[in-house]
Amino acid sequence: MNPGETLLSTSRTFQVWRYGVGHSELFLRSGFRPQSEPVELYFEGVRSMHFDDLDFPELTVWRDEDVTVENDTARFHRLRIELRSPKHTGVVVASRLTYIDGTYPDGQMKWTVIAPHSEEIGGGARPTCE
């Protein structure tokens, strides 16, 4: 899979803004600053998340190695994103992460990171990791 990479490093403070269970969407938003719009991090297909705090000052967004979830018929790859700040680190496992300059849905989508597509396992033997 991927070796890991920094997606964003900023002096802004982000906070958990909204989570929607029905659509598995998570929004983190930076605070308003004089002469600048807020920025949002929009996670889709959220599978799990863990936070010790809801504020992330001086945020670094790190894409860790992807996570694989399997059942009897399919294998699903998900992003594992670490939200690193000086006091704590949060983790989100999701299908997609989008950086929005402004607020959703009116802001400008600057970049998106998508987990690799799912794979059918089929009737053959399952591959093993060594």
Secondary structure, 3 states (H helix, E strand, C coil): CCCCEEEEECCCCEEEEEEECCCCEEEEEECCECCECCEEEEEECCCEEECCCCEECCCEEEEEEEEEEECCCEEEEEEEEEEECCCCEEEEEECEEEEEECCCCCCEEEEEEECCCCEECCCCCCCCCC
